[in-house]
Amino acid sequence: MGKTIHRTIAEKILASHCQKDAKAGDIVIADLDFMIGQDGTSGVAIDSFNKIGSKKVFAPKKVAIIIDHSSPSPSQGVSAIHKKIREFAKAQEIHLYDIGCGVCHQITPEQGYAVPGNLIVGADSHTCTYGAINVFSTGIGSTDLAAAWVSGKLWFKVPESIKVTFAGKLSKGVYSKDLILKLIGDITADGATYKALEIYGDAISAMSVDARFTISNMAIECGAKAGLMPADKKVLDWVKAHSKKKPNPVAADKDAVYGKKIEIDVSKLEPQIAKPHTVDNVVPISKIGEVPVQQGFIGTCTNGRLEDFQIAAKILKGKKVKNGCRLIIAPASKQILLDMIKDGTYQTLLEAGAVAVTPGCGPCVGTHNGVPSDGENVISTANRNFKGRMGNPNAFIYLASPATVAASVITGKITDPR
């Protein structure tokens, strides 16, 4: 009798895509279910693809490019890249989502390209977002994306997994963003380098799929390759509503081997803030002190979903953004914008004084929208607060949940939403 092997979700998904029994530490060549690029990375990928000398992408239906980072184009140089992408997409007959469609990490699951059990890569570090729906998805470089376009495969080192359990029930005013900031603060920015997070717990089960995306999205901020969650009924219902593809849910074996196990009791957790200039510089809001803010930003692939704006609108309803403070909102997709208009969320936010930009990455990436001035403090729902991240190295970015951002722009200082 052969030895029984006990596998994690990451090990099982990679094994099923390379037709051999893969375990942590193995190098495998795996078949890909989908590949994405965005306008910041696809120009280089197209150049690399042409250098390889290939004429055709391996499977056009498995490839999408989303123009989201500098959307609409802020400059002549960016316009040239956008033109190159449009021409390539047309010639290769791949999926193209042009300006205003939304952020790549919202479009991919929303349009049904990602379903449980899939293996997906993207030339963007936050591709790990789809782990929330039981997908092994990870970010790669532009030249790797070109190789994936040519062959439909990529090599992986199967990562060891860290099991994270969020036990207990979240109190009012505390959200999924606070959970993931707490974890990153605890284990640090390189606490899970080249590992896969496998995420469980009552707090996760109670959460909507949209809220779970926030957590998986930020797995990369502690170094992880993926932020995987099990496919429960909520996930399967969500996927069924968005995709025609057949899901293949993957669960870890009961005695799967983990490199480490972490348990966080969230019942007493308060809102968390990541202070400049690192994501792991996290403190509970009660320890932040008096921090004035000149700009708030709600959006991005982390917190630009309908639920995020609904939470903010509830706090801002009938109130106003403080004089001398700005609030910028960027829905993560056109569909989310339409839903916000339909349920009145959009109007509530605009009436409170929010300024809306095109669905897409907005100010997050610092190429065009909402670049702060020297010395200004920004409170943002994004996933990164590195020096210069929003386009000005002399500004300071604090990361928080949509509720904390909404509360803070009313008072003009970092404020507890509770």
ABEGO torsion letter per residue (X at the ends): XBBBBBBBAAAAAAAAAAGBBBBBGBBBBBBBABBBBBAAAAAAAAAAAAAAGBABBABAAABBBBBAABOBBABAAAAAAAAAAAAAAAAAGBBBBBBGAEBAAAAAAAAGABBBGBBBBBBBAAAAAAAAAGBBBBBBBAAAAAAAAAAGBBBBBBBBBBBBBBBEBBBBGBBAAAAAAAAAAAAEAAAABGBBBBBBEAAAAABBAAAAAAAAAAAAAAGBABBBBBBBAAAAAAAAAABABBBBBBBBBAABBBABBBBBBAAABBBBBBBOABAABBBBAAAAEBBBBABBBBEEAAAABAAAAAAAAAAABGBBBBBGBBBBBBBABAAAAAAAAAAGAAAAAAAAGBBBBBBEAEAAAGAABGBBBBGBBBBBABABABBGAAGBAABBBBBBBAAAAAAAAAAGBBBBAX
